[in-house]
């Protein structure tokens, strides 16, 4: 960090053994009408056909591919991208998700340019399964006030929808590499401490919900990390443990009544 940055957008895709999903993710980036961007693909030591899948895209001078040794955490992989990013803004797209609005970059770039107080902007999403079939459409809280209302009890952003300011990430020091699950939640909680947040109401991405995701495979580790994130950030949002636990148990009661 601390480098000179340009005025465009750095798009970061991190991937590991996603050869089946990766091409459609890349195509959704290259189909954007906003063309002032670079695409950085960080390959976390894939052992499938990922490298060959990517070769044809490297003919585009805006596409950069970097294969790294197996990292200890997803946060470490995400942080490794900063060495290659040159944009004023950073847009995230995980390799199993898809941008479905070809104006996605333009809308978010223009919003951040005209709202200097905002450090991160996301959107709603259409949830899809492994086969690409639509499951549901989700609209996240829109305004900064709505986002902050329940920030500690649920993540108000789809990570693959988010664009944020490079200088803001530089200020908070990137992702916390001690967190294995919920590193995106923690990052956004820390970004919210230095600036405003916003979500577009429309679904401009497709977010893939996997039947057997990593969090479900490591349930107790994921729960531990969530509470670690909350403990780390709650005081900054003026929330005591008593209020937080009341909210959690309240949500649990509502769920059981359904």
GUTORKE-551189 format. One record per residue: residue number from 1; residue in three letters; x, y, z of N, C-alpha, C, O in turn. Coordinates in steps of 0.2 Angstrom, whole numbers. Layout:
[NUM 'Ala' [X Y Z] [X Y Z] [X Y Z] [X Y Z]] ...
! end
This chain:
[1 'Unk' [4 -6 0] [0 0 0] [4 6 0] [10 6 1]] [2 'Unk' [1 12 -1] [5 18 -1] [8 20 -8] [12 24 -8]] [3 'Unk' [5 17 -13] [7 18 -20] [3 24 -23] [-2 26 -20]] [4 'Unk' [5 26 -29] [1 31 -33] [-4 27 -36] [-3 22 -39]] [5 'Unk' [-10 29 -36] [-16 26 -39] [-19 30 -45] [-18 36 -45]] [6 'Unk' [-22 26 -49] [-25 30 -55] [-32 31 -54] [-35 30 -48]] [7 'Unk' [-36 33 -59] [-43 35 -58] [-48 30 -59] [-54 30 -59]] [8 'Unk' [-45 24 -61] [-50 19 -63] [-52 14 -58] [-50 15 -52]] [9 'Unk' [-55 8 -60] [-57 3 -55] [-53 -3 -56] [-52 -6 -61]] [10 'Unk' [-50 -6 -50] [-47 -13 -50] [-52 -18 -48] [-55 -17 -43]] [11 'Unk' [-53 -23 -52] [-58 -28 -51] [-54 -34 -48] [-49 -36 -52]] [12 'Unk' [-56 -37 -43] [-52 -42 -40] [-56 -49 -40] [-62 -49 -36]] [13 'Unk' [-54 -54 -43] [-57 -60 -43] [-52 -65 -39] [-47 -66 -42]] [14 'Unk' [-54 -68 -34] [-50 -73 -31] [-53 -80 -33] [-59 -81 -33]] [15 'Unk' [-49 -85 -34] [-52 -92 -36] [-48 -97 -33] [-42 -97 -32]] [16 'Unk' [-51 -103 -32] [-48 -109 -31] [-52 -115 -33] [-57 -116 -31]] [17 'Unk' [-49 -118 -38] [-53 -124 -41] [-60 -123 -43] [-65 -126 -41]] [18 'Unk' [-61 -117 -47] [-68 -115 -49] [-68 -115 -57] [-71 -110 -60]] [19 'Unk' [-65 -119 -60] [-64 -119 -68] [-71 -119 -71] [-72 -116 -76]] [20 'Unk' [-76 -122 -68] [-83 -122 -71] [-86 -116 -70] [-90 -114 -74]] [21 'Unk' [-85 -112 -65] [-89 -106 -64] [-85 -100 -66] [-88 -94 -68]] [22 'Unk' [-78 -100 -66] [-74 -94 -68] [-75 -91 -74] [-76 -85 -74]] [23 'Unk' [-76 -94 -80] [-77 -91 -86] [-83 -86 -86] [-83 -81 -89]] [24 'Unk' [-89 -88 -83] [-95 -84 -83] [-94 -78 -79] [-96 -72 -80]] [25 'Unk' [-90 -78 -74] [-88 -73 -69] [-84 -68 -73] [-85 -62 -73]] [26 'Unk' [-79 -70 -77] [-74 -66 -81] [-78 -62 -86] [-77 -56 -88]] [27 'Unk' [-83 -66 -90] [-87 -63 -95] [-91 -58 -93] [-92 -53 -96]] [28 'Unk' [-94 -58 -87] [-98 -53 -84] [-94 -47 -82] [-97 -41 -82]] [29 'Unk' [-88 -47 -81] [-83 -42 -80] [-82 -38 -87] [-83 -32 -88]] [30 'Unk' [-80 -42 -92] [-78 -40 -98] [-84 -37 -102] [-83 -33 -107]] [31 'Unk' [-90 -39 -100] [-96 -36 -104] [-98 -30 -101] [-103 -27 -103]] [32 'Unk' [-94 -27 -96] [-96 -20 -93] [-96 -15 -98] [-91 -14 -102]] [33 'Unk' [-100 -10 -98] [-100 -4 -103] [-95 1 -100] [-92 5 -104]] [34 'Unk' [-94 1 -94] [-88 5 -91] [-82 1 -92] [-81 -4 -90]] [35 'Unk' [-77 4 -96] [-72 0 -99] [-65 2 -95] [-60 -1 -97]] [36 'Unk' [-65 7 -91] [-59 10 -88] [-57 6 -82] [-58 8 -76]] [37 'Unk' [-55 0 -83] [-54 -5 -77] [-48 -10 -79] [-46 -11 -84]] [38 'Unk' [-46 -13 -73] [-41 -18 -74] [-44 -24 -70] [-47 -23 -65]] [39 'Unk' [-43 -30 -73] [-46 -36 -69] [-40 -40 -67] [-36 -42 -71]] [40 'Unk' [-40 -41 -60] [-34 -45 -57] [-37 -52 -54] [-41 -52 -50]] [41 'Unk' [-35 -57 -57] [-37 -64 -55] [-32 -67 -51] [-26 -68 -53]] [42 'Unk' [-33 -68 -44] [-28 -71 -40] [-30 -79 -39] [-36 -80 -36]] [43 'Unk' [-26 -83 -41] [-27 -90 -41] [-24 -93 -35] [-18 -93 -34]] [44 'Unk' [-28 -95 -30] [-25 -98 -24] [-23 -106 -25] [-26 -110 -22]] [45 'Unk' [-18 -107 -29] [-15 -113 -30] [-20 -119 -32] [-20 -124 -30]] [46 'Unk' [-24 -117 -37] [-29 -121 -40] [-25 -128 -43] [-20 -127 -46]] [47 'Unk' [-28 -133 -42] [-26 -140 -45] [-30 -142 -51] [-28 -148 -53]] [48 'Unk' [-35 -139 -53] [-39 -141 -58] [-37 -137 -65] [-31 -136 -65]] [49 'Unk' [-41 -136 -69] [-39 -133 -76] [-40 -126 -76] [-40 -123 -82]] [50 'Unk' [-40 -123 -70] [-41 -115 -70] [-36 -112 -75] [-38 -107 -78]] [51 'Unk' [-29 -113 -74] [-24 -110 -78] [-25 -110 -85] [-25 -105 -89]] [52 'Unk' [-28 -116 -88] [-29 -116 -95] [-35 -112 -97] [-36 -109 -102]] [53 'Unk' [-40 -112 -93] [-47 -109 -94] [-45 -101 -95] [-49 -98 -99]] [54 'Unk' [-41 -99 -91] [-39 -92 -91] [-35 -89 -97] [-35 -83 -98]] [55 'Unk' [-31 -94 -100] [-27 -92 -105] [-29 -87 -110] [-26 -82 -112]] [56 'Unk' [-35 -89 -113] [-38 -85 -118] [-40 -78 -116] [-40 -73 -120]] [57 'Unk' [-41 -77 -110] [-43 -70 -107] [-37 -66 -107] [-38 -60 -106]] [58 'Unk' [-31 -69 -106] [-25 -65 -105] [-23 -61 -112] [-18 -57 -111]] [59 'Unk' [-26 -62 -117] [-25 -58 -123] [-28 -51 -122] [-26 -47 -126]] [60 'Unk' [-32 -50 -118] [-35 -44 -116] [-30 -40 -111] [-29 -43 -106]] [61 'Unk' [-27 -35 -113] [-22 -32 -109] [-25 -29 -102] [-21 -28 -98]] [62 'Unk' [-31 -29 -101] [-34 -27 -95] [-34 -33 -90] [-35 -31 -84]] [63 'Unk' [-33 -39 -92] [-33 -45 -88] [-26 -47 -85] [-22 -48 -89]] [64 'Unk' [-26 -48 -79] [-20 -50 -76] [-21 -56 -72] [-26 -56 -68]] [65 'Unk' [-17 -61 -72] [-18 -67 -69] [-11 -69 -64] [-6 -69 -67]] [66 'Unk' [-13 -70 -58] [-7 -72 -53] [-9 -78 -50] [-14 -78 -46]] [67 'Unk' [-4 -83 -50] [-5 -89 -46] [-1 -89 -40] [5 -88 -41]] [68 'Unk' [-4 -90 -34] [0 -89 -28] [1 -96 -25] [-4 -100 -26]] [69 'Unk' [5 -97 -20] [6 -103 -16] [-1 -103 -12] [-4 -98 -10]] [70 'Unk' [-3 -109 -10] [-9 -110 -5] [-8 -106 1] [-3 -106 5]] [71 'Unk' [-13 -101 2] [-13 -97 7] [-16 -100 13] [-20 -105 13]] [72 'Unk' [-15 -97 19] [-18 -99 25] [-25 -98 26] [-29 -101 30]] [73 'Unk' [-28 -92 23] [-34 -90 24] [-37 -86 18] [-33 -84 14]] [74 'Unk' [-43 -86 17] [-46 -82 11] [-44 -75 12] [-43 -71 7]] [75 'Unk' [-44 -72 18] [-42 -65 19] [-35 -64 17] [-33 -59 14]] [76 'Unk' [-30 -69 17] [-23 -68 15] [-23 -68 7] [-19 -64 4]] [77 'Unk' [-28 -72 4] [-28 -72 -3] [-30 -65 -5] [-28 -62 -10]] [78 'Unk' [-36 -62 -2] [-38 -56 -4] [-33 -50 -3] [-33 -46 -8]] [79 'Unk' [-30 -50 2] [-25 -45 3] [-19 -46 -2] [-16 -40 -3]] [80 'Unk' [-17 -51 -4] [-12 -52 -9] [-13 -48 -15] [-8 -47 -19]] [81 'Unk' [-19 -47 -17] [-21 -43 -23] [-19 -36 -23] [-18 -33 -28]] [82 'Unk' [-18 -33 -17] [-16 -26 -16] [-10 -24 -20] [-9 -18 -22]] [83 'Unk' [-5 -29 -20] [1 -27 -23] [0 -26 -31] [5 -23 -34]] [84 'Unk' [-5 -28 -34] [-6 -28 -41] [-12 -23 -43] [-12 -21 -49]] [85 'Unk' [-15 -20 -38] [-21 -16 -39] [-18 -9 -40] [-14 -6 -36]] [86 'Unk' [-21 -5 -45] [-19 2 -46] [-25 7 -46] [-24 12 -48]] [87 'Unk' [-31 4 -45] [-37 8 -46] [-38 13 -40] [-36 11 -34]] [88 'Unk' [-42 18 -41] [-45 22 -36] [-50 19 -32] [-51 20 -26]] [89 'Unk' [-53 14 -35] [-59 10 -32] [-57 3 -33] [-54 1 -38]] [90 'Unk' [-60 -1 -29] [-59 -9 -29] [-66 -12 -29] [-70 -10 -25]] [91 'Unk' [-67 -16 -34] [-73 -20 -35] [-72 -27 -34] [-67 -30 -37]] [92 'Unk' [-76 -30 -30] [-75 -37 -28] [-80 -42 -32] [-85 -40 -33]] [93 'Unk' [-77 -47 -35] [-81 -52 -38] [-78 -59 -37] [-73 -61 -39]] [94 'Unk' [-82 -63 -32] [-79 -70 -31] [-81 -74 -37] [-85 -73 -41]] [95 'Unk' [-76 -79 -38] [-76 -83 -45] [-82 -87 -46] [-83 -89 -52]] [96 'Unk' [-87 -88 -41] [-93 -92 -42] [-99 -87 -43] [-105 -90 -44]] [97 'Unk' [-98 -81 -43] [-103 -76 -43] [-103 -73 -50] [-98 -74 -54]] [98 'Unk' [-109 -69 -52] [-109 -66 -58] [-112 -59 -58] [-117 -58 -54]] [99 'Unk' [-109 -54 -62] [-112 -48 -62] [-117 -48 -68] [-116 -50 -74]] [100 'Unk' [-124 -46 -67] [-129 -47 -72] [-131 -40 -75] [-136 -40 -79]] [101 'Unk' [-128 -35 -72] [-130 -28 -75] [-124 -25 -78] [-119 -24 -75]] [102 'Unk' [-124 -24 -85] [-118 -21 -88] [-116 -14 -87] [-111 -11 -89]] [103 'Unk' [-121 -11 -83] [-119 -4 -80] [-117 -4 -73] [-117 1 -69]] [104 'Unk' [-116 -10 -70] [-114 -11 -63] [-108 -6 -61] [-109 -3 -56]] [105 'Unk' [-103 -7 -65] [-97 -3 -63] [-98 5 -64] [-96 9 -60]] [106 'Unk' [-102 6 -69] [-103 13 -71] [-107 16 -65] [-106 22 -63]] [107 'Unk' [-112 13 -63] [-117 15 -58] [-113 17 -51] [-114 22 -48]] [108 'Unk' [-109 12 -49] [-106 12 -43] [-100 17 -43] [-99 21 -38]] [109 'Unk' [-96 18 -49] [-91 23 -50] [-94 30 -49] [-91 34 -46]] [110 'Unk' [-99 31 -53] [-103 37 -53] [-105 39 -46] [-105 45 -44]] [111 'Unk' [-108 34 -42] [-110 36 -36] [-105 38 -31] [-106 43 -27]] [112 'Unk' [-99 34 -31] [-94 36 -26] [-91 42 -28] [-88 46 -24]] [113 'Unk' [-90 44 -35] [-87 50 -37] [-92 56 -34] [-89 61 -33]] [114 'Unk' [-98 55 -34] [-103 61 -32] [-104 61 -25] [-108 65 -22]] [115 'Unk' [-102 55 -21] [-103 55 -14] [-97 53 -10] [-96 48 -8]] [116 'Unk' [-93 59 -9] [-86 57 -6] [-86 55 1] [-81 52 3]] [117 'Unk' [-92 56 4] [-92 53 11] [-93 46 11] [-93 43 17]] [118 'Unk' [-95 43 6] [-97 36 6] [-90 32 4] [-87 33 -1]] [119 'Unk' [-89 26 8] [-83 22 7] [-84 16 3] [-80 13 0]] [120 'Unk' [-91 13 3] [-92 7 0] [-99 7 -2] [-104 10 1]] [121 'Unk' [-100 4 -8] [-107 4 -11] [-108 -3 -14] [-104 -6 -17]] [122 'Unk' [-114 -6 -12] [-116 -13 -14] [-123 -13 -18] [-125 -8 -21]] [123 'Unk' [-126 -19 -18] [-132 -19 -21] [-136 -26 -18] [-133 -29 -14]] [124 'Unk' [-142 -26 -21] [-146 -33 -20] [-143 -38 -24] [-139 -37 -28]] [125 'Unk' [-146 -44 -24] [-144 -50 -28] [-149 -55 -29] [-154 -55 -25]] [126 'Unk' [-148 -58 -34] [-152 -64 -36] [-148 -70 -33] [-143 -71 -36]] [127 'Unk' [-151 -74 -29] [-148 -80 -27] [-149 -86 -32] [-154 -87 -34]] [128 'Unk' [-143 -89 -33] [-144 -95 -38] [-140 -101 -34] [-136 -100 -30]] [129 'Unk' [-142 -107 -37] [-138 -113 -34] [-133 -115 -39] [-131 -111 -43]] [130 'Unk' [-130 -121 -37] [-124 -123 -41] [-125 -124 -48] [-121 -123 -53]] [131 'Unk' [-131 -125 -50] [-133 -126 -57] [-135 -120 -61] [-137 -120 -66]] [132 'Unk' [-135 -114 -57] [-137 -108 -60] [-144 -106 -59] [-147 -101 -62]] [133 'Unk' [-148 -110 -56] [-155 -109 -56] [-157 -104 -50] [-154 -104 -45]] [134 'Unk' [-162 -100 -52] [-163 -94 -47] [-167 -97 -41] [-172 -101 -42]] [135 'Unk' [-165 -95 -35] [-168 -97 -29] [-172 -92 -26] [-178 -93 -23]] [136 'Unk' [-170 -86 -26] [-173 -80 -22] [-170 -73 -25] [-164 -73 -27]] [137 'Unk' [-173 -68 -23] [-171 -61 -24] [-170 -58 -18] [-175 -58 -14]] [138 'Unk' [-165 -55 -16] [-164 -52 -10] [-162 -44 -10] [-157 -43 -14]] [139 'Unk' [-165 -40 -7] [-164 -33 -7] [-161 -31 0] [-164 -33 5]] [140 'Unk' [-155 -29 0] [-151 -27 6] [-154 -20 9] [-156 -16 5]] [141 'Unk' [-152 -19 15] [-154 -12 18] [-150 -7 13] [-144 -8 11]] [142 'Unk' [-153 -1 12] [-151 4 6] [-147 9 9] [-141 10 8]] [143 'Unk' [-150 13 13] [-147 19 16] [-142 18 21] [-142 12 24]] [144 'Unk' [-137 22 23] [-132 22 28] [-136 20 35] [-133 16 39]] [145 'Unk' [-141 24 36] [-144 23 43] [-148 16 43] [-147 13 48]] [146 'Unk' [-150 13 38] [-153 7 37] [-148 1 38] [-149 -4 41]] [147 'Unk' [-142 2 35] [-137 -2 35] [-134 -3 42] [-133 -9 45]] [148 'Unk' [-134 3 46] [-131 3 53] [-136 0 58] [-133 -2 63]] [149 'Unk' [-142 0 56] [-147 -2 61] [-146 -9 64] [-146 -10 70]] [150 'Unk' [-144 -14 60] [-143 -21 62] [-136 -23 59] [-136 -29 58]] [151 'Unk' [-132 -19 59] [-125 -21 56] [-122 -26 60] [-119 -31 56]] [152 'Unk' [-122 -27 66] [-119 -32 70] [-122 -38 70] [-119 -44 72]] [153 'Unk' [-129 -39 68] [-132 -45 69] [-133 -48 62] [-135 -54 61]] [154 'Unk' [-132 -45 56] [-132 -48 50] [-128 -43 45] [-128 -37 46]] [155 'Unk' [-125 -47 40] [-121 -43 35] [-125 -40 30] [-129 -44 27]] [156 'Unk' [-125 -33 30] [-130 -30 25] [-127 -29 18] [-130 -25 14]] [157 'Unk' [-122 -33 16] [-119 -33 9] [-118 -40 7] [-116 -44 10]] [158 'Unk' [-119 -40 0] [-116 -46 -4] [-109 -44 -6] [-108 -39 -9]] [159 'Unk' [-104 -48 -4] [-97 -46 -5] [-96 -45 -13] [-92 -40 -14]] [160 'Unk' [-98 -49 -17] [-97 -48 -24] [-101 -42 -27] [-100 -41 -33]] [161 'Unk' [-105 -39 -24] [-108 -33 -26] [-104 -26 -24] [-106 -21 -27]] [162 'Unk' [-99 -27 -20] [-96 -21 -17] [-91 -18 -21] [-87 -21 -24]] [163 'Unk' [-91 -11 -21] [-85 -7 -23] [-84 -2 -18] [-88 1 -15]] [164 'Unk' [-77 -2 -16] [-75 3 -11] [-69 7 -13] [-66 5 -18]] [165 'Unk' [-67 12 -9] [-62 16 -10] [-55 13 -8] [-54 10 -3]] [166 'Unk' [-50 13 -13] [-44 10 -11] [-41 13 -5] [-38 10 -1]] [167 'Unk' [-41 20 -5] [-38 24 1] [-42 22 8] [-38 22 13]] [168 'Unk' [-48 20 7] [-51 18 14] [-49 11 16] [-47 10 22]] [169 'Unk' [-47 6 11] [-45 0 13] [-37 1 15] [-35 -3 20]] [170 'Unk' [-34 5 12] [-27 7 14] [-27 9 22] [-23 8 26]] [171 'Unk' [-32 13 23] [-32 16 30] [-34 11 35] [-31 11 41]] [172 'Unk' [-38 6 34] [-40 1 39] [-35 -5 39] [-36 -9 43]] [173 'Unk' [-31 -5 34] [-26 -11 33] [-28 -17 30] [-25 -23 31]] [174 'Unk' [-34 -17 26] [-36 -23 23] [-40 -28 27] [-42 -26 32]] [175 'Unk' [-40 -34 24] [-44 -39 28] [-40 -42 34] [-34 -42 33]] [176 'Unk' [-43 -44 39] [-40 -47 45] [-38 -54 43] [-43 -58 43]] [177 'Unk' [-32 -56 43] [-30 -63 41] [-31 -68 46] [-29 -74 45]] [178 'Unk' [-33 -65 52] [-34 -70 58] [-41 -73 58] [-43 -77 62]] [179 'Unk' [-45 -70 53] [-52 -73 53] [-53 -77 46] [-51 -75 41]] [180 'Unk' [-55 -83 48] [-56 -88 42] [-63 -88 39] [-63 -89 33]] [181 'Unk' [-68 -86 43] [-75 -85 40] [-77 -78 42] [-77 -76 48]] [182 'Unk' [-80 -75 37] [-83 -68 39] [-78 -63 38] [-79 -57 41]] [183 'Unk' [-73 -64 35] [-68 -58 34] [-71 -52 30] [-69 -47 31]] [184 'Unk' [-76 -54 26] [-79 -48 22] [-83 -44 27] [-84 -38 26]] [185 'Unk' [-87 -47 31] [-91 -44 36] [-87 -40 41] [-89 -34 42]] [186 'Unk' [-81 -42 43] [-77 -38 47] [-74 -32 43] [-74 -27 46]] [187 'Unk' [-72 -33 37] [-69 -28 33] [-74 -22 33] [-73 -16 33]] [188 'Unk' [-81 -24 31] [-86 -19 30] [-88 -15 37] [-89 -9 37]] [189 'Unk' [-88 -19 42] [-89 -16 49] [-83 -11 50] [-85 -5 53]] [190 'Unk' [-77 -12 48] [-72 -7 49] [-72 -2 44] [-70 4 46]] [191 'Unk' [-74 -3 38] [-75 3 34] [-81 7 36] [-80 13 35]] [192 'Unk' [-86 5 39] [-91 9 41] [-89 13 47] [-93 18 49]] [193 'Unk' [-84 12 50] [-81 16 55] [-78 23 53] [-76 27 57]] [194 'Unk' [-76 23 46] [-73 28 44] [-77 32 38] [-74 37 36]] [195 'Unk' [-82 29 36] [-86 33 31] [-93 30 30] [-95 25 34]] [196 'Unk' [-97 33 25] [-104 30 24] [-104 24 20] [-99 22 17]] [197 'Unk' [-110 21 20] [-111 15 16] [-118 16 12] [-122 20 14]] [198 'Unk' [-118 12 7] [-125 13 3] [-125 6 -1] [-121 3 -3]] [199 'Unk' [-132 4 -2] [-133 -1 -7] [-138 1 -12] [-143 4 -10]] [200 'Unk' [-137 -1 -18] [-142 0 -23] [-148 -5 -22] [-147 -11 -20]] [201 'Unk' [-154 -3 -23] [-160 -8 -22] [-160 -13 -27] [-163 -19 -25]] [202 'Unk' [-158 -12 -33] [-159 -17 -38] [-154 -23 -37] [-148 -22 -35]] [203 'Unk' [-156 -29 -40] [-151 -34 -40] [-146 -34 -46] [-149 -35 -51]] [204 'Unk' [-140 -32 -45] [-136 -32 -50] [-130 -37 -51] [-126 -37 -55]] [205 'Unk' [-131 -42 -46] [-127 -48 -46] [-131 -54 -45] [-137 -54 -43]] [206 'Unk' [-128 -60 -47] [-131 -66 -45] [-126 -69 -40] [-120 -70 -42]] [207 'Unk' [-128 -71 -34] [-124 -74 -29] [-126 -81 -28] [-131 -83 -27]] [208 'Unk' [-120 -85 -29] [-121 -92 -29] [-121 -95 -22] [-117 -94 -18]] [209 'Unk' [-126 -99 -20] [-127 -102 -13] [-126 -109 -14] [-129 -113 -18]] [210 'Unk' [-120 -112 -11] [-118 -119 -12] [-121 -123 -7] [-122 -121 -1]] [211 'Unk' [-123 -129 -9] [-126 -134 -5] [-121 -135 1] [-124 -136 7]] [212 'Unk' [-115 -136 0] [-110 -138 5] [-105 -133 5] [-99 -134 3]] [213 'Unk' [-106 -127 8] [-101 -122 8] [-96 -123 14] [-97 -127 18]] [214 'Unk' [-91 -119 14] [-85 -120 19] [-88 -119 26] [-86 -122 31]] [215 'Unk' [-92 -114 27] [-95 -112 33] [-99 -118 36] [-98 -119 42]] [216 'Unk' [-103 -121 32] [-107 -127 35] [-102 -133 36] [-104 -137 41]] [217 'Unk' [-97 -133 33] [-92 -139 34] [-88 -138 41] [-86 -142 44]] [218 'Unk' [-87 -131 42] [-83 -130 48] [-88 -125 53] [-86 -119 54]] [219 'Unk' [-93 -128 55] [-99 -124 58] [-96 -120 64] [-97 -114 65]] [220 'Unk' [-93 -124 69] [-91 -121 75] [-85 -116 74] [-85 -111 78]] [221 'Unk' [-81 -117 69] [-76 -112 68] [-79 -106 65] [-77 -100 66]] [222 'Unk' [-84 -107 61] [-88 -101 58] [-91 -97 63] [-91 -91 63]] [223 'Unk' [-95 -100 68] [-98 -97 73] [-93 -93 78] [-94 -87 80]] [224 'Unk' [-87 -96 79] [-82 -93 83] [-80 -87 80] [-79 -81 83]] [225 'Unk' [-79 -87 73] [-76 -81 70] [-81 -75 70] [-79 -70 70]] [226 'Unk' [-88 -77 69] [-93 -72 69] [-93 -68 76] [-93 -62 76]] [227 'Unk' [-92 -72 81] [-92 -69 88] [-86 -65 89] [-86 -60 92]] [228 'Unk' [-80 -67 86] [-74 -63 86] [-75 -57 82] [-72 -52 85]] [229 'Unk' [-78 -57 77] [-79 -51 73] [-84 -46 77] [-82 -40 77]] [230 'Unk' [-89 -49 80] [-93 -44 84] [-90 -41 90] [-90 -35 91]] [231 'Unk' [-86 -45 93] [-82 -43 99] [-78 -37 97] [-77 -33 101]] [232 'Unk' [-75 -38 92] [-70 -33 89] [-73 -27 87] [-69 -21 88]] [233 'Unk' [-79 -27 85] [-82 -21 82] [-87 -18 86] [-89 -12 84]] [234 'Unk' [-90 -21 91] [-97 -19 94] [-96 -12 97] [-101 -8 97]] [235 'Unk' [-90 -11 101] [-90 -5 104] [-90 1 100] [-92 7 101]] [236 'Unk' [-87 0 94] [-87 6 89] [-94 8 86] [-95 13 84]] [237 'Unk' [-99 3 87] [-105 4 85] [-110 6 91] [-116 6 90]] [238 'Unk' [-107 6 97] [-111 8 103] [-116 3 105] [-121 4 108]] [239 'Unk' [-114 -4 104] [-118 -9 106] [-115 -13 111] [-110 -16 110]] [240 'Unk' [-119 -14 117] [-116 -18 122] [-118 -25 121] [-123 -27 117]] [241 'Unk' [-115 -30 125] [-117 -37 124] [-124 -38 126] [-127 -43 123]] [242 'Unk' [-127 -35 131] [-134 -36 133] [-138 -35 127] [-143 -38 126]] [243 'Unk' [-137 -29 124] [-142 -27 118] [-141 -32 112] [-145 -34 109]] [244 'Unk' [-134 -34 111] [-133 -39 105] [-136 -45 107] [-140 -48 102]] [245 'Unk' [-135 -48 113] [-138 -55 114] [-146 -54 114] [-149 -59 112]] [246 'Unk' [-149 -49 116] [-156 -48 116] [-158 -48 108] [-164 -51 107]] [247 'Unk' [-155 -45 104] [-156 -45 97] [-156 -52 94] [-160 -55 90]] [248 'Unk' [-150 -56 96] [-149 -62 93] [-155 -67 96] [-158 -71 91]] [249 'Unk' [-156 -67 102] [-162 -72 105] [-168 -70 102] [-173 -74 101]] [250 'Unk' [-169 -63 101] [-176 -61 98] [-177 -64 91] [-182 -66 89]] [251 'Unk' [-171 -64 87] [-172 -66 80] [-173 -74 80] [-176 -77 76]] [252 'Unk' [-169 -77 85] [-170 -84 86] [-178 -86 87] [-180 -91 85]] [253 'Unk' [-181 -82 92] [-188 -84 94] [-192 -83 88] [-197 -86 86]] [254 'Unk' [-191 -77 84] [-195 -76 78] [-194 -82 73] [-199 -84 70]] [255 'Unk' [-188 -85 72] [-187 -90 68] [-191 -96 70] [-194 -100 66]] [256 'Unk' [-191 -98 76] [-194 -104 79] [-202 -103 78] [-205 -109 78]] [257 'Unk' [-205 -97 78] [-212 -97 78] [-214 -98 70] [-220 -98 69]] [258 'Unk' [-210 -98 66] [-212 -98 58] [-214 -105 57] [-216 -107 51]] 
! end
